[in-house]
């Protein structure tokens, strides 16, 4: 895993990842992709890990970014961190952003 987000990596159980995914309205496959993006895997590595074609990874990536309102990988990670914060604090999305 990437060293960029150690608190989130060490703190989230599978159940909490699932909660973050539900909060963001992600399908199980989109959540898998989000976790791979969070781990800073390349599209080729994601394709290998998830047994998908690179084209399919690109399609899922575009859909995931649109779903969370992001235009970049970093934006996806911010959305994951915000959803995790909402889960941890019980705040709504607007309160968590402040």
Secondary structure by P-SEA (a helix, b strand, c coil): cccccaaaaacccaaaaaaaaaaacccaaaaaaaaaaaacccaaaaaaaacccaaaaaaaaaaaaaaaccccaaaaaaaaaaaaaaaacccccccccc
